[in-house]
C-alpha cells in the first residue's frame, strides 16, 4: 500500500457524555461503595448481579416513548434481529430476574446491586450517559414500612459518607396523588402523555414555569439548540395543570404536614372529594411520616414535598429523592444544582408485566457518579492516599534477573513494588519513579553488588532538600535521603522508609 493509499488515522476523542476514570477517582469510588455497602448490609440487604444487556422488551419503554427502541436507551439488534439494550437502570432487570425465579426466592426479597447504567440522553453538569448506580430493593412487601425504611436508608447512607444534617434532605411524595390530580383536571391517561407531563413537571425547579410550559406544549429548544419534544397539550390543558400545581414552586423543605398538603389540594385542584387515589396517597404519606419520626428522623432529614415527581413511568406509590442542599460550585466558581443523588419509589406493577400477577416492590438508587462528583466539589473526597510503588531501577540490563528477584522479595513481603521495564537511562528512570509517586527507589550497580548492598533513595525526603538552608542540616538529611543497606535487610529498610511517610 502506498502512502497515498494509507487509511486515515482515527481521531483520539471521547464520546460525548462519557468520561475516563483516573486511579485516584477509582479508589475514591471504591471507598464510597464500601461505605454504602456497609450501610445496606446493616439493613439486611443481600448482593445480586444482573447483566448489562437485556432484551429491550424486557426493560420496557419506561423512558420517553418514541418511534424506535433506542430513543432514550442505547439499543442494537442481534443476529436474530432481536432488539437488545444496555440497561438504563438496575430496577427493570431486577423485575425480570424476580419473574424468572419467583418460586425459589425468599419473600420479601431484599437485594442490593451496584453497576454501570446507560442513558441516551443529553449530558450536563454531573449528568453522564454512563454512570454507576447502587440500588437497594425490597420485593414482596406491600406495607409502606418498606418505603419508610428506604427513606431512612438514604439518610443513613449520606451521613455515613460524611454529610451532616442540613447538607442534604430526603423528600417524599406519592404518585397516587399526582395521578389523581391529572385525572381530576382531565389530562388523558395515555402512557405517552402522562409520562411527558410528569417528566416536564419534574424539571420545574431547574427550568422554571416558562421552560416547563414549553415541554407541556409543543416542545423546548435549549441554549445549545437541542430540541426536546413536548407533551403536545393545548393552552387550556396547560392552564389547568398550572392551576393544580401552582404550589409546586414553593419551598417545601420546611416541616410540611399531610393536612397542609390536603388543604392545598382542595384549594387548587378542581374536583370533589373523596378521591380514592389521592386519599390513599395522602394516607401512605402520613404512615411514612409517622414511621420515620418514630425511628428518630427529623424533618431536616426526611420531609414530605409535593414537588417530588420522578420521571420514570413505572412508579405506583410513594416516590422519594435525596438532594444535597449545601451550596455547590464548579471549578469556575459558578453555583450549580446537581439534582437528586439518591432516588426511588414503589413500583408494584413492574414484575406483573412478566407474570400477570401483582408483586409489590419498592427500591432506592444511589447515583454513584453524581454523588462522587458532588463530594469532590464540596471538598469531601480526600486525595489519593495510596502510596505509589517502590521502583527498582535497572543500572545494568545484563542483571535483570537480580533486579526481578529484589522486586519479588518486596512483593512477597506485601510491599507495592515494580521493576522499571523501559529502555532509558538512570535520569529518565528517576523521572518515571517520580511520576509514579514512588516513595523510594532501589539502586544496585556493580560496586553495590560486590559489597552485597543496595542503595535506597528516599524520594520524599530528597524532594525537600532544596528548601533546607542550613548546611549541616542539609548534609544530615541528605544522608537520610540516600543510604546503603545490606541485601538481606532490603525489606526491613524499605518498610522503615514507607512507615516514615505513611501519613
ChimeraX attribute file (.defattr): number of C-alpha atoms within 10 A of each C-alpha:
attribute: neighborCount
match mode: 1-to-1
recipient: residues
	/A:1	6
	/A:2	5
	/A:3	6
	/A:4	7
	/A:5	7
	/A:6	8
	/A:7	8
	/A:8	7
	/A:9	6
	/A:10	6
	/A:11	6
	/A:12	6
	/A:13	6
	/A:14	9
	/A:15	8
	/A:16	10
	/A:17	18
	/A:18	14
	/A:19	12
	/A:20	6
	/A:21	10
	/A:22	9
	/A:23	10
	/A:24	14
	/A:25	18
	/A:26	12
	/A:27	16
	/A:28	19
	/A:29	19
	/A:30	12
	/A:31	14
	/A:32	18
	/A:33	18
	/A:34	12
	/A:35	15
	/A:36	23
	/A:37	21
	/A:38	14
	/A:39	19
	/A:40	24
	/A:41	15
	/A:42	11
	/A:43	14
	/A:44	11
	/A:45	19
	/A:46	16
	/A:47	14
	/A:48	13
	/A:49	14
	/A:50	15
	/A:51	10
	/A:52	16
	/A:53	16
	/A:54	19
	/A:55	17
	/A:56	21
	/A:57	12
	/A:58	15
	/A:59	25
	/A:60	15
	/A:61	19
	/A:62	18
	/A:63	22
	/A:64	20
	/A:65	17
	/A:66	12
	/A:67	7
	/A:68	9
	/A:69	19
	/A:70	19
	/A:71	16
	/A:72	19
	/A:73	24
	/A:74	19
	/A:75	20
	/A:76	15
	/A:77	12
	/A:78	9
	/A:79	6
	/A:80	6
	/A:81	8
	/A:82	11
	/A:83	16
	/A:84	20
	/A:85	21
	/A:86	22
	/A:87	24
	/A:88	26
	/A:89	21
	/A:90	27
	/A:91	22
	/A:92	19
	/A:93	23
	/A:94	22
	/A:95	23
	/A:96	21
	/A:97	15
	/A:98	20
	/A:99	19
	/A:100	14
	/A:101	9
	/A:102	17
	/A:103	9
	/A:104	8
	/A:105	11
	/A:106	10
	/A:107	12
	/A:108	15
	/A:109	16
	/A:110	22
	/A:111	20
	/A:112	23
	/A:113	20
	/A:114	20
	/A:115	16
	/A:116	18
	/A:117	19
	/A:118	20
	/A:119	22
	/A:120	18
	/A:121	16
	/A:122	13
	/A:123	14
	/A:124	10
	/A:125	13
	/A:126	18
	/A:127	19
	/A:128	21
	/A:129	20
	/A:130	18
	/A:131	21
	/A:132	21
	/A:133	25
	/A:134	22
	/A:135	25
	/A:136	29
	/A:137	27
	/A:138	23
	/A:139	25
	/A:140	20
	/A:141	18
	/A:142	16
	/A:143	14
	/A:144	18
	/A:145	16
	/A:146	21
	/A:147	31
	/A:148	24
	/A:149	17
	/A:150	25
	/A:151	31
	/A:152	19
	/A:153	19
	/A:154	29
	/A:155	22
	/A:156	17
	/A:157	21
	/A:158	26
	/A:159	15
	/A:160	15
	/A:161	18
	/A:162	12
	/A:163	17
	/A:164	13
	/A:165	14
	/A:166	11
	/A:167	16
	/A:168	21
	/A:169	22
	/A:170	26
	/A:171	25
	/A:172	27
	/A:173	25
	/A:174	29
	/A:175	25
	/A:176	22
	/A:177	24
	/A:178	21
	/A:179	19
	/A:180	20
	/A:181	23
	/A:182	20
	/A:183	15
	/A:184	16
	/A:185	18
	/A:186	12
	/A:187	18
	/A:188	13
	/A:189	12
	/A:190	8
	/A:191	13
	/A:192	17
	/A:193	19
	/A:194	17
	/A:195	22
	/A:196	25
	/A:197	24
	/A:198	21
	/A:199	23
	/A:200	23
	/A:201	28
	/A:202	18
	/A:203	20
	/A:204	17
	/A:205	16
	/A:206	13
	/A:207	16
	/A:208	12
	/A:209	16
	/A:210	11
	/A:211	19
	/A:212	23
	/A:213	25
	/A:214	21
	/A:215	26
	/A:216	27
	/A:217	20
	/A:218	14
	/A:219	19
	/A:220	19
	/A:221	13
	/A:222	11
	/A:223	7
	/A:224	6
	/A:225	8
	/A:226	10
	/A:227	12
	/A:228	14
	/A:229	17
	/A:230	20
	/A:231	23
	/A:232	18
	/A:233	21
	/A:234	11
	/A:235	12
	/A:236	9
	/A:237	17
	/A:238	21
	/A:239	14
	/A:240	19
	/A:241	22
	/A:242	17
	/A:243	15
	/A:244	21
	/A:245	19
	/A:246	14
	/A:247	16
	/A:248	17
	/A:249	13
	/A:250	11
	/A:251	11
	/A:252	15
	/A:253	17
	/A:254	11
	/A:255	12
	/A:256	16
	/A:257	14
	/A:258	19
	/A:259	11
	/A:260	10
	/A:261	16
	/A:262	14
	/A:263	10
	/A:264	15
	/A:265	18
	/A:266	14
	/A:267	12
	/A:268	17
	/A:269	20
	/A:270	14
	/A:271	15
	/A:272	8
	/A:273	9
	/A:274	8
	/A:275	15
	/A:276	12
	/A:277	18
	/A:278	21
	/A:279	16
	/A:280	16
	/A:281	24
	/A:282	21
	/A:283	13
	/A:284	23
	/A:285	25
	/A:286	15
	/A:287	18
	/A:288	25
	/A:289	22
	/A:290	14
	/A:291	18
	/A:292	20
	/A:293	15
	/A:294	10
	/A:295	11
	/A:296	10
	/A:297	18
	/A:298	14
	/A:299	18
	/A:300	16
	/A:301	24
	/A:302	27
	/A:303	27
	/A:304	25
	/A:305	25
	/A:306	23
	/A:307	22
	/A:308	21
	/A:309	23
	/A:310	24
	/A:311	19
	/A:312	16
	/A:313	19
	/A:314	20
	/A:315	23
	/A:316	21
	/A:317	25
	/A:318	26
	/A:319	26
	/A:320	30
	/A:321	26
	/A:322	23
	/A:323	19
	/A:324	22
	/A:325	15
	/A:326	14
	/A:327	11
	/A:328	18
	/A:329	14
	/A:330	15
	/A:331	7
	/A:332	6
	/A:333	8
	/A:334	8
	/A:335	11
	/A:336	13
	/A:337	18
	/A:338	19
	/A:339	19
	/A:340	20
	/A:341	25
	/A:342	26
	/A:343	23
	/A:344	27
	/A:345	28
	/A:346	27
	/A:347	23
	/A:348	21
	/A:349	18
	/A:350	26
	/A:351	25
	/A:352	16
	/A:353	15
	/A:354	15
	/A:355	14
	/A:356	11
	/A:357	13
	/A:358	14
	/A:359	21
	/A:360	20
	/A:361	27
	/A:362	27
	/A:363	25
	/A:364	26
	/A:365	25
	/A:366	25
	/A:367	20
	/A:368	23
	/A:369	20
	/A:370	22
	/A:371	25
	/A:372	19
	/A:373	20
	/A:374	23
	/A:375	18
	/A:376	17
	/A:377	15
	/A:378	14
	/A:379	11
	/A:380	13
	/A:381	19
	/A:382	11
	/A:383	12
	/A:384	13
	/A:385	11
	/A:386	12
	/A:387	15
	/A:388	18
	/A:389	18
	/A:390	26
	/A:391	25
	/A:392	24
	/A:393	24
	/A:394	25
	/A:395	17
	/A:396	13
	/A:397	10
	/A:398	8
	/A:399	13
	/A:400	16
	/A:401	10
	/A:402	14
	/A:403	22
	/A:404	15
	/A:405	12
	/A:406	21
	/A:407	21
	/A:408	16
	/A:409	15
	/A:410	20
	/A:411	15
	/A:412	12
	/A:413	11
	/A:414	11
	/A:415	17
	/A:416	16
	/A:417	21
	/A:418	22
	/A:419	20
	/A:420	19
	/A:421	11
	/A:422	11
	/A:423	10
	/A:424	11
	/A:425	12
	/A:426	13
	/A:427	8
	/A:428	12
	/A:429	21
	/A:430	18
	/A:431	11
	/A:432	17
	/A:433	22
	/A:434	18
	/A:435	10
	/A:436	14
	/A:437	17
	/A:438	22
	/A:439	24
	/A:440	27
	/A:441	24
	/A:442	23
	/A:443	21
	/A:444	23
	/A:445	15
	/A:446	12
	/A:447	10
	/A:448	16
	/A:449	14
	/A:450	9
	/A:451	11
	/A:452	14
	/A:453	20
	/A:454	22
	/A:455	18
	/A:456	23
	/A:457	22
	/A:458	23
	/A:459	19
	/A:460	18
	/A:461	18
	/A:462	17
	/A:463	11
	/A:464	13
	/A:465	15
	/A:466	8
	/A:467	8
	/A:468	12
	/A:469	9
	/A:470	8
	/A:471	9
	/A:472	10
	/A:473	12
	/A:474	16
	/A:475	13
	/A:476	10
	/A:477	16
	/A:478	17
	/A:479	13
	/A:480	15
	/A:481	20
	/A:482	18
	/A:483	13
	/A:484	18
	/A:485	17
	/A:486	14
	/A:487	17
	/A:488	11
	/A:489	11
	/A:490	20
	/A:491	17
	/A:492	12
	/A:493	17
	/A:494	22
	/A:495	14
	/A:496	12
	/A:497	20
	/A:498	18
	/A:499	10
	/A:500	12
	/A:501	12
	/A:502	11
	/A:503	8
